[in-house]
Amino acid sequence: MVRIQQFFTKYRRPIVALTTLLLLVAEAARFGGHSLLAYQLVMALAGIIGLVPILLTAISSLQVRLISIDVLVSIAVIGAFIIGEYNEAAIVTWLFMLGEVLEDVTLQKTRSAVQQLADMAPQTALVVNDDGTTSVEDVDFLETGTRVLIKTGSQVPVDGKVVTGSALVNEASITGESRLVTKQRGAEVFAGTVLENGTVTVETTATGDDTTFGQIIELVEEAQDSQTKTQRFIDRFAKYYTPLVLVVAVLVGMITRDFRLAITVMVLGCPGALVIGVPASTVAGIGNGARRGILFKGSDVMDRLQHVDTVAFDKTGTLTQGKPTVEKLLVFKGDRQMIIDQAVAIENQSDHPLAQAITGLATKRQLIPDKVETVKGQGVRARLGGQEYLLGNQQLISEMVDSKQLDQAVARLASEGNSTVIFASADHRELAIFAIKDQLRPQTAIALQQLKRLGVKRLVMLTGDNVGTAKKIAAALPLDEVHAAMLPQEKAAFVERERQRGHRVAFVGDGINDSPALSAANVAVAIGSGTDVAMDVADLVLVKSDLANLMTSFQLAKQTIRNMNENIAIALLTVLLLFVGLFVGDIEMASGMLIHELSILIVILNSMRLIKYSPKVDHRQFFNRPASIE
């Protein structure tokens, strides 16, 4: 039976075309004055051809103890054959199968965003062999370390690092931002991006599904198949609703003694539009986000996001660009260049934005630390050349250094808007302060203002940085609260506390130290420049490092949930009107099936509006009262 079912599924469109032709022949025979018997025979043949695939699906459903829509239609069509209504049987099966074909076509369009992403993935790569020659290989068979040659106009086939050459690369498929990025030796490149100018040789680090591009596609596909609370409720409702329709139809037949009315009730009661409406909205909404570099890890995230009233932000790498630079170096003890060399060697082991600022300094000696240990939320403890060093904030250094001069210098630098990293040796012979500044991300103020207009009640900044720097940042943004000098566990505790007070909290972060707060939030948002840990914990990933996409996420979530509710209303209203029409005598089985299938197409077409939906940004600027600083 499985093979027969697969045959009818594979050739569904030709079967619909055949039944359409038979219906036209039957109607031509009737209007041409041919015998009624010829008309009925052709209609019966069309009805049987249309019934077989529906009946096979119904049997499969009953085998797993599920009374599906196919079961109702099969019983109704068999009943129509029993009472001699061959034309009704033929028209109902034709409409039902035609509806399925049209649903497939339109649903494929709602999944077009994922298909477009998949089509971007290159299938082959130009591999550089050991003897210097090149050969075309399937990317699925490439191994880590394989060197690939990429020329102007080609797609990058793998994730990797540039080993020779330089190029301008369009990373729109990854970041959503169509601009050229310079790639030179040591730079990372990503599969699916396009090399616009230049030639490079890349050493492979990931291929196929393991690439950043492959993971984005997989994430979107999984999200599109996920369910909201509304979807789960609808599925449970349909599970009991469909058998109820069958029971009602039997009761109507027993009470009225009208077999035709009973089978018509089965057809009209089919909850097709109700079942298809919510997933169609989900697929279209998540697909729209994917095209913009907004990755929802499931439709339930949209449901939670639209109820968020408080958004808490990490500062470094989230509100700011995360690419700070060292503005000043105050040396209290020790040789300046030696301190720089030692600090760079230690911070090379960290990917924190402040650490990266220090590693950008020029060195004279290449040193390698014996041991580096991260102290969460405070800095690092390292052993270098047999000596112990601390590199971090005042909390970390206080156990080793107690200096009023140091405290005053830190306070002064902080009041100027600097973040400070203190360098100290265990033997007290070396002591210095790195003053580091970061810049706000472009459009941050407008994005935060827009969140207010979308209904977010509170915008909060949680930072491990000092109060002075936090004040400088807060002065340029429409924040309601700022909490400074916070450890990661304190950020998580703040989020938990706000949730206990009844607030729906979204936390936006990018680093390993943000993972406790991300895990505690109703909705965890990771920004594109973040670490793998932040991405794994997040419910929503903004691939492009632009907070304007957070505003877009809110709008898209609200619009998608609204679209779902519209589809549910259309489906329920259609069923209600069909039953009213049936009992006043204006609706029959064939016309009822036509309206039923039209309602399914209407909800799918309504869902497809989400594919083209483009959130609007209000660029008017306003600022709230000054943020409270703690």
C-alpha positions in Angstrom: 0.0 0.0 0.0 2.9 2.3 0.7 4.2 2.1 -2.8 0.7 2.8 -4.2 0.5 5.8 -1.9 3.9 7.1 -3.0 2.8 6.7 -6.7 -0.3 8.8 -6.2 1.8 11.4 -4.2 4.4 11.6 -6.9 1.9 11.9 -9.7 -0.7 14.1 -7.9 -0.6 16.9 -10.4 -1.1 14.6 -13.5 -3.9 12.9 -11.6 -5.6 16.3 -10.9 -5.2 17.1 -14.6 -6.8 13.8 -15.6 -9.8 14.2 -13.3 -10.2 17.8 -14.6 -10.3 16.5 -18.1 -12.9 13.8 -17.1 -15.1 16.4 -15.5 -15.0 18.6 -18.6 -15.8 15.5 -20.8 -18.8 14.6 -18.5 -20.2 18.2 -18.6 -19.7 18.3 -22.4 -21.6 15.1 -22.8 -24.4 16.3 -20.7 -24.8 19.7 -22.5 -24.3 17.9 -25.8 -27.5 15.9 -25.3 -25.8 12.5 -24.7 -27.4 9.9 -22.4 -27.4 10.5 -18.6 -25.7 7.1 -18.2 -22.6 8.3 -20.1 -22.5 11.4 -17.9 -22.7 9.4 -14.7 -20.1 6.8 -15.8 -17.5 9.5 -16.6 -18.3 11.2 -13.3 -18.0 7.9 -11.4 -14.7 7.2 -13.0 -13.4 10.7 -12.1 -14.7 10.2 -8.5 -13.0 6.8 -8.2 -9.6 8.1 -9.5 -9.8 11.0 -7.1 -11.0 8.9 -4.1 -8.1 6.3 -4.2 -5.2 8.6 -3.0 -7.5 10.3 -0.4 -8.7 6.9 0.9 -5.1 5.5 1.1 -4.1 8.5 3.2 -7.2 8.0 5.4 -6.3 4.4 6.0 -2.8 5.4 7.0 -4.2 7.9 9.5 -6.6 5.3 11.0 -3.6 2.9 11.4 -2.0 5.4 13.8 -5.4 6.0 15.5 -5.9 9.5 14.0 -9.2 10.6 12.4 -7.9 13.1 9.8 -9.6 15.3 7.3 -9.0 12.6 4.7 -11.1 10.2 6.8 -14.0 12.6 6.7 -13.8 13.2 3.0 -13.4 9.5 2.2 -16.5 8.6 4.2 -18.5 11.4 2.6 -17.4 10.5 -1.0 -18.2 6.8 -0.4 -21.6 7.9 1.0 -22.1 9.9 -2.2 -21.4 6.8 -4.3 -23.9 4.8 -2.2 -26.7 7.2 -2.8 -25.9 7.6 -6.5 -24.5 11.2 -6.4 -21.6 10.4 -8.7 -21.2 14.0 -9.8 -21.0 15.2 -6.1 -18.3 12.5 -5.4 -16.3 13.5 -8.4 -16.4 17.2 -7.7 -15.6 16.8 -4.0 -12.5 14.6 -4.7 -11.4 16.9 -7.5 -11.7 20.0 -5.3 -9.9 18.3 -2.5 -6.9 17.2 -4.6 -6.8 20.5 -6.4 -6.6 22.2 -3.1 -3.7 20.1 -2.0 -1.8 20.9 -5.2 -2.4 24.6 -4.8 -1.4 24.4 -1.1 1.9 22.7 -2.1 2.6 25.4 -4.6 1.9 28.3 -2.3 3.6 26.7 0.8 6.7 26.3 -1.3 6.6 30.1 -1.8 6.4 30.6 1.9 9.6 28.5 2.3 11.3 30.4 -0.5 13.7 32.2 1.9 15.3 29.0 3.0 15.4 27.7 -0.6 17.1 30.9 -1.7 19.7 30.4 1.1 20.2 26.8 0.1 20.7 27.7 -3.6 23.5 30.1 -2.5 25.6 27.2 -1.1 28.3 26.3 -3.6 28.6 22.6 -4.4 32.2 22.4 -5.6 35.6 23.9 -4.8 38.9 24.5 -6.7 41.3 22.5 -4.6 45.1 23.3 -4.6 47.0 20.0 -4.8 50.4 19.4 -3.2 52.2 19.8 -6.6 50.6 23.2 -7.1 48.0 22.1 -9.6 44.2 22.6 -9.0 41.2 20.3 -9.4 37.5 20.7 -8.9 36.2 18.7 -5.9 32.8 18.2 -4.3 32.8 20.4 -1.1 31.2 17.5 0.9 34.4 15.5 0.5 36.9 18.2 1.5 38.7 17.8 4.8 39.9 20.3 7.4 43.2 21.8 6.3 42.5 21.4 2.5 43.6 24.5 0.6 41.1 26.0 -1.8 41.7 28.7 -4.5 39.0 31.3 -4.9 39.0 33.7 -7.8 37.2 37.0 -8.6 33.4 36.4 -9.0 33.4 33.0 -7.3 31.5 32.0 -4.2 33.5 31.0 -1.2 32.9 27.2 -0.9 34.1 26.6 2.6 34.7 28.3 6.0 38.4 29.0 6.4 41.4 31.4 6.8 43.2 33.2 4.1 46.8 31.9 3.7 47.8 33.9 0.6 46.4 36.8 -1.4 43.9 39.5 -0.6 40.3 40.2 -1.8 37.1 42.1 -1.3 34.3 39.9 -0.2 30.5 40.5 -0.1 29.2 38.9 3.1 25.5 39.8 2.6 24.5 36.1 2.7 25.9 35.8 6.3 25.4 39.3 7.8 22.6 40.6 5.7 24.7 43.7 4.9 25.7 44.1 1.3 29.1 45.8 1.6 32.6 44.8 0.7 34.9 43.5 3.4 38.7 43.4 2.9 40.2 39.9 3.5 43.9 39.5 3.9 46.2 36.8 5.3 44.8 35.4 8.5 41.3 36.8 8.0 38.3 34.4 8.2 36.1 33.8 5.2 32.7 32.1 5.2 31.0 29.7 2.8 28.2 31.3 0.6 29.9 34.8 0.5 31.0 36.2 -2.8 34.6 37.2 -3.7 34.0 40.4 -5.7 37.6 41.3 -6.4 41.0 39.6 -5.9 42.3 36.1 -5.6 43.0 34.2 -2.3 44.0 30.7 -1.2 42.0 29.6 1.9 42.8 26.8 4.4 39.5 25.0 5.1 38.2 25.0 8.7 34.6 23.7 8.0 32.6 22.4 5.1 29.0 21.7 4.2 26.6 21.6 7.1 29.4 22.5 9.6 30.0 25.9 8.0 28.4 29.1 9.4 26.2 29.3 6.3 25.2 25.6 6.7 24.3 26.2 10.4 22.2 29.2 9.5 20.2 27.2 7.0 19.7 24.3 9.5 18.7 26.7 12.2 16.0 28.3 10.0 14.7 25.0 8.8 14.3 23.7 12.4 12.7 27.0 13.4 10.1 26.8 10.6 9.1 23.3 11.8 8.7 24.4 15.4 5.4 25.2 17.1 4.0 28.2 19.0 1.6 27.6 21.9 -1.2 28.5 19.5 0.0 25.9 17.1 0.1 23.2 19.8 -3.4 24.2 20.9 -4.8 24.1 17.4 -3.2 20.6 16.9 -4.9 19.3 20.1 -8.1 21.0 19.1 -8.1 19.4 15.6 -7.3 16.0 17.2 -10.6 16.1 19.0 -12.6 18.3 16.7 -12.4 16.0 13.6 -13.8 12.9 15.5 -16.5 15.3 16.9 -17.5 16.3 13.4 -17.9 12.6 12.5 -20.0 12.0 15.6 -22.2 15.0 14.8 -22.6 13.8 11.2 -23.8 10.4 12.4 -26.2 12.0 14.9 -27.6 14.4 12.1 -28.1 11.3 9.9 -29.9 9.4 12.6 -32.1 12.3 13.7 -33.1 13.7 10.2 -32.9 10.3 8.3 -31.2 12.4 5.7 -28.1 10.5 4.6 -27.1 13.3 2.1 -27.2 15.9 4.9 -25.0 13.8 7.1 -22.2 13.3 4.6 -22.4 17.0 3.7 -21.8 17.8 7.4 -18.6 15.7 7.2 -17.3 17.7 4.3 -18.2 21.1 5.6 -16.7 20.3 9.1 -13.2 19.7 7.8 -10.8 22.0 9.7 -8.3 22.3 6.8 -7.8 26.1 7.0 -7.5 26.0 10.8 -4.8 23.3 10.7 -2.7 25.0 7.9 -3.0 28.6 8.9 -0.6 28.8 11.9 2.3 26.8 10.4 2.0 28.8 7.1 2.4 32.0 9.1 5.3 30.5 11.0 7.2 29.5 7.9 6.7 32.8 6.1 7.6 34.9 9.2 10.7 33.0 10.1 11.7 33.0 6.4 11.4 36.8 6.2 13.6 37.1 9.3 16.2 34.7 7.8 16.6 36.9 4.7 17.4 39.9 7.0 19.9 38.0 9.1 17.4 37.6 12.0 17.3 33.9 13.1 14.4 32.9 15.4 15.2 29.6 17.0 11.5 28.5 16.8 8.2 30.2 16.4 7.6 30.1 20.2 10.3 32.7 20.4 8.1 35.1 18.4 5.3 34.4 20.8 7.5 35.3 23.8 9.1 38.2 22.2 5.9 40.1 21.5 5.1 40.1 25.3 8.5 41.4 26.4 8.2 44.6 28.4 11.8 45.0 29.6 15.0 44.7 27.5 18.3 44.5 29.3 21.5 45.1 27.3 25.1 44.2 28.0 27.3 47.2 27.1 30.6 46.1 25.4 30.0 44.5 22.0 26.3 45.0 22.3 25.4 48.7 22.7 29.0 49.6 21.7 30.9 48.2 18.7 33.0 45.9 20.8 36.2 47.1 19.1 37.7 49.4 21.8 41.2 50.9 21.5 43.8 51.8 24.2 43.6 55.5 24.7 46.2 55.8 27.5 48.6 53.7 29.4 49.5 55.0 32.9 52.6 53.2 34.3 53.1 53.4 38.1 55.9 50.8 38.4 58.0 48.9 35.9 59.2 49.3 32.3 56.5 50.5 29.9 57.4 48.3 26.9 57.9 45.2 29.1 54.4 45.8 30.6 52.9 46.0 27.1 54.7 42.9 25.9 53.6 40.9 29.0 50.0 42.2 28.8 49.7 41.4 25.1 51.0 37.8 25.6 48.5 37.2 28.4 45.5 38.8 26.6 46.2 36.9 23.4 44.6 34.0 25.3 41.2 35.9 25.6 38.6 37.0 23.1 37.1 39.7 25.3 36.8 43.0 23.5 38.9 44.8 26.1 41.6 42.1 25.8 41.6 42.5 22.0 42.2 46.3 22.4 45.4 45.5 24.4 46.6 42.9 21.9 46.5 45.5 19.2 49.4 47.3 20.8 52.9 47.0 19.2 55.3 44.6 21.0 59.1 44.1 20.9 59.2 40.6 22.4 57.1 37.6 21.7 56.3 36.0 25.1 54.3 32.9 25.8 52.6 32.6 29.2 52.9 29.3 31.1 49.3 29.4 32.3 46.3 31.7 31.9 43.1 31.4 34.0 40.0 33.4 33.5 38.4 34.9 36.6 34.7 35.3 35.6 33.6 38.9 35.4 37.0 40.2 36.8 39.8 39.5 34.4 42.6 36.9 34.1 45.3 35.5 36.3 48.5 34.4 34.5 51.9 32.9 35.1 54.6 34.2 32.8 58.4 33.6 33.2 57.8 32.1 36.7 56.0 35.3 37.9 52.3 35.6 38.6 50.3 38.5 37.1 46.8 39.9 37.3 45.1 41.7 34.5 41.6 43.0 35.1 39.3 45.3 37.1 39.7 46.7 40.6 37.9 43.7 42.2 40.5 41.4 40.8 43.5 43.6 41.7 42.3 44.5 45.2 43.6 41.3 46.7 47.1 42.1 45.5 47.3 46.0 45.5 45.9 48.5 47.8 46.8 52.0 46.5 44.9 55.3 46.9 46.9 56.7 43.9 45.7 53.8 41.8 42.0 54.2 42.9 42.2 58.0 42.2 43.6 57.3 38.7 40.9 54.7 37.9 38.2 57.1 39.1 39.6 59.9 36.9 39.9 57.8 33.8 36.4 56.4 34.4 34.9 59.9 34.6 36.4 60.5 31.2 34.4 57.6 29.8 37.2 55.0 29.8 37.1 51.4 30.7 40.1 50.4 32.7 42.2 47.3 32.8 44.8 47.2 35.6 48.1 45.3 35.2 49.8 44.1 38.4 52.6 41.7 39.2 52.6 39.5 42.4 56.0 40.9 43.4 54.6 44.5 43.3 57.4 45.6 40.9 55.0 46.3 38.0 51.7 48.3 38.1 49.9 50.0 35.3 46.4 51.0 34.0 45.2 50.6 30.4 42.5 53.2 29.6 40.3 51.8 26.9 37.5 53.5 25.0 34.7 52.0 22.8 32.3 53.7 20.4 28.5 53.2 20.3 27.1 51.2 17.4 25.6 53.3 14.6 21.8 53.6 14.9 21.8 52.4 18.5 19.9 55.4 19.9 17.2 55.2 17.1 16.8 51.4 17.6 16.2 51.9 21.3 13.8 54.7 20.7 11.9 52.5 18.3 11.7 49.7 20.9 9.9 52.2 23.2 7.4 53.0 20.5 6.8 49.3 20.0 5.6 49.0 23.6 8.8 48.1 25.6 8.4 49.8 29.0 12.0 49.7 30.3 15.4 49.7 28.6 18.2 48.7 31.0 22.0 48.5 30.6 23.8 46.0 32.7 27.6 46.3 32.6 30.7 45.1 34.4 32.3 48.4 33.6 32.8 51.3 36.0 30.1 53.8 36.9 31.9 56.7 35.1 32.0 54.9 31.7 28.4 53.7 32.2 27.3 57.3 32.7 29.0 58.5 29.6 27.3 55.8 27.5 23.9 56.3 29.2 24.0 60.1 28.4 23.8 59.3 24.7 21.0 56.7 24.9 17.3 56.7 25.9 17.9 54.2 28.8 15.7 54.0 31.9 18.2 52.3 34.2 22.0 51.6 34.2 23.6 49.1 36.6 27.4 49.2 36.6 30.2 47.1 38.0 28.2 44.0 37.8 29.5 40.4 37.7 27.9 37.9 35.3 26.0 36.2 38.2 24.7 39.6 39.3 23.4 40.3 35.8 21.6 36.9 35.9 20.2 37.7 39.4 18.8 41.0 38.1 17.1 39.2 35.2 15.6 36.6 37.6 14.5 39.3 40.0 12.7 41.2 37.3 10.9 38.0 36.1 9.8 37.3 39.6 8.3 40.7 39.7 6.1 39.8 36.7 8.2 41.4 34.0 8.9 39.7 30.6 12.6 40.2 30.1 14.8 40.0 27.0 18.5 40.1 27.5 20.8 41.1 24.6 24.5 40.1 24.9 27.4 38.8 22.9 30.0 37.2 25.2 30.7 34.1 27.4 30.2 36.2 30.5 26.6 37.0 29.2 25.5 33.4 29.1 24.1 33.3 32.7 21.9 36.3 32.0 20.9 35.0 28.6 19.9 31.7 30.2 17.8 33.5 32.8 15.8 35.7 30.4 12.4 35.0 28.8 14.0 35.7 25.5 17.8 35.5 25.0 19.2 37.6 22.1 22.8 37.1 20.8 24.3 39.7 18.6 26.2 38.6 15.5 29.7 39.4 16.7 29.2 37.3 19.7 30.8 34.1 20.9 29.6 30.5 20.1 28.5 30.1 23.7 26.2 33.2 23.5 24.8 31.9 20.1 24.1 28.5 21.6 22.2 29.9 24.6 20.3 32.4 22.5 16.6 32.1 21.4 17.2 34.8 18.8 20.4 35.5 16.8 21.0 38.8 15.1 23.6 37.7 12.4 24.3 41.3 11.4 25.8 43.3 14.3 23.1 46.0 14.1 20.6 46.7 16.9 18.2 48.1 14.4 17.6 44.4 13.6 16.4 43.9 17.2 13.6 46.5 16.5 12.8 44.6 13.3 12.6 41.3 15.2 10.0 42.8 17.6 7.9 44.1 14.6 8.2 40.9 12.7 7.2 38.8 15.7 4.1 40.9 16.4 3.2 40.9 12.7 3.6 37.1 12.5 1.5 36.4 15.6 -1.2 38.8 14.3 -1.2 37.0 10.9 -1.7 33.7 12.8 -4.7 35.1 14.6 -6.1 36.4 11.3 -5.8 32.9 9.8 -7.5 31.3 12.8 -10.4 33.8 12.5 -10.8 33.2 8.8 -10.9 29.4 9.3 -13.4 29.5 12.2 -15.6 32.0 10.4 -15.6 29.9 7.2 -16.8 26.8 9.1 -19.5 28.8 10.9 -20.8 30.3 7.7 -20.8 27.0 6.0 -22.9 25.3 8.6 -25.3 28.3 8.7 -25.6 28.0 4.9 -26.1 24.3 5.1 -29.0 24.4 7.6 -30.8 27.2 5.7 -30.5 25.2 2.5 -28.1 27.4 0.5 -25.0 25.1 0.7 -24.5 21.6 -0.7 -21.6 19.2 -0.5 -19.8 20.2 -3.7 -20.2 24.0 -3.2 -19.2 23.5 0.5 -16.0 21.8 -0.5 -15.3 24.6 -3.0 -15.6 27.2 -0.2 -13.6 25.0 2.2 -10.7 24.8 -0.3 -10.9 28.5 -1.0 -10.6 29.2 2.7 -7.4 27.2 2.8 -6.0 29.2 -0.1 -7.0 32.4 1.5 -5.1 31.7 4.7 -2.0 30.6 2.8 -2.1 33.7 0.6 -2.6 35.8 3.8 0.5 34.1 5.3 2.4 34.9 2.1 2.0 38.6 2.8 4.6 38.1 5.6 7.2 37.2 2.9 7.1 40.8 1.6 6.5 42.4 5.0 9.0 45.2 5.6 9.0 46.8 9.1 9.0 50.6 9.2 11.4 52.7 11.2 10.4 56.0 12.8 13.6 58.1 12.7 12.3 60.9 14.9 14.5 61.3 17.9 13.4 61.7 21.5 15.0 61.0 24.9 13.4 59.9 28.1 14.3 61.3 31.5 18.0 60.6 32.4 18.7 57.0 33.3 19.0 56.1 37.0 22.6 55.0 37.6 23.4 52.3 40.1 
